C-alpha cells in the first residue's frame, strides 16, 4: 500500500488531484476521462478505509481565457463564473465525482498564497529579471522551442500558428535544479509513471533545463507579481500552486501537514513536463516536500489526434450518459483503454462491451440469482449446507480477484487490469452456475437435492455481495442497487462502509437475508 502523509497527531490523507482545467470552453470527453479515473482511485481508497482528499478545479487566468471572454463580449471573470457554474461543476455532479474540494485560481485563498510563494522565491534569489524571445502557443500557454514546431510554425499539439513574443520577464532559476531532479527520479523510481513518461522526462532533464520565464507583461489577466505590478505571474506557475493552496499552504498549517504531499497528481501526458520537472523544482526551491507520484494518462484520440476543443468528436459526455447511463460511462473508458496509453473512443465498442460485459455477464448474473432465490426460497437467502470443492474454488477465486484488483487499481492505477480481474471473477461465477445448473437441481425434491440447491444459490449470492463492493468505486449507483437487492444492509451495514480487506472473508452475507429482484441493472440499449 502506498504511504500517506502523516502529521504529529497521526492524521493523514491519501491526496489525489486532477489537473485544473482551462475554462475557455465546456468539459469534453478528455477532461472527464482524467476526472473519472481520479474519482475511481479516490473511492477505492475510501473503500479501503483510508482518509482521502480528492481535489479538482479550474485554471482561470492567462491569455487563452482572456481572449475567449473578449470574443464573447464579457469580462474574463464573468466568463469563468458562468462556465464553472453552468458547465463544469454540473458535469462533475452528473458523473458522480466525489471531490472534496473544487479550487478556482481566481479565488483569493489561491491568489494571495501564489503571491506569497513567488515573493519567497524572489527573496531567496531564485527569481531574476531578464528578457525572453521565442514562439509562444496560446493553446498550450507555453513558449515552444523552435525545433519542436511543425512546418509553417505550427504548434505540434494544437496544429495552430504560434506567436512570436519578445518581452522583459522575471525568470525562475530552473536550470539549477536539473541534477537534484535527476537524483530524485533515480531514488524514487515510481515518482513518474508509467515508465514511458518517466523515460521522457529523464531524457528531457538530462538534456539540460533552461531558466523559466514566470511573468508576463503584455496583458493583465493574472495574479500580479507582488513586487512589480506591471507583470502578472505566468499562468502555469499560478496553476501548479493550486495543489498546495487548496490544502492550506500558507493559511492552515495543520491541514497542509495532514494532506500534503499529494499521493498522486493525475495529469494528461501533454502536461507532464510541468508536473514532473517544473513543479518539483518550484517545491525544492521553497523547501517543500515533493508529491509522491505523477501519473500521466494517455490521450483519447479522434482520428489519431488528441481529442481537443478544435477536433471534438461532436459527442459530449452527456450524449453518452443519456444513452448508456452514468455508471456504464464511468466503466467504459477505464475498462477499454489501459491507463497511461492512448486510445480511441468508438460507439460500437462501447455498445459491444455494454451488452456483453455489463448487461449479459454481470447484470444477468445479478438478476438470475435474485430471481431463483425468490422462486425457490421465497426470497430468503438459504444456508449453504454442503459446500464442497466447487464452492471452495469460488471462494479462492474471490480471494484472488480481491487481491489483484486491490493492487492493480489501488496501488498501480491499472484500472483496466483491476476491472478485468473483477470481471474474470464474474465470469467464474457464471461458469459455476452453468455447471451446477440450480434450475435442474431444483427439480430434485429430496433433502440432498434441496441442500445442494441452497448451497449453490448461497454461493452465488455471497459472490455478488463481494462483487457489489468491488464495483462500488467504479459504478456507485449500480453497486448500491445490487446491495439493496441482496438485502445486505441490515446485516452488514452501508455499502460505503464495507472494507476491501474484509471482502474475501467467505460467508459474510448471512442466511436469512431478504433478497429481492430489483430493477434490471443494465437495460437493453435503445438503437443508437
Ligand atoms: N490548465 C492546464 C492544467 C493545469 S494543472 C496545474 C490544462 N488544462 S486543460 O483544460 O487543457 O486540461 C488538460 C487535461 O485534460 C489533460 O492533462 C488531461 O488530463 C485532460 N485531457 C484533455 N484532453 C484530453 C484527451 N484528449 N485525452 C485524455 N485526457 C485529456 O492543461
Boltz pocket constraint, residues with backbone or C-beta under 6 A from the ligand:
constraints:
  - pocket:
      binder: B
      contacts: [[A, 18], [A, 19], [A, 20], [A, 21], [A, 22], [A, 23], [A, 29], [A, 30], [A, 31], [A, 33], [A, 34], [A, 59], [A, 139], [A, 236], [A, 239], [A, 240], [A, 241], [A, 242], [A, 266], [A, 267], [A, 268], [A, 269], [A, 270], [A, 271], [A, 297], [A, 298], [A, 299], [A, 300], [A, 301], [A, 306], [A, 307], [A, 308]]
      max_distance: 6.0
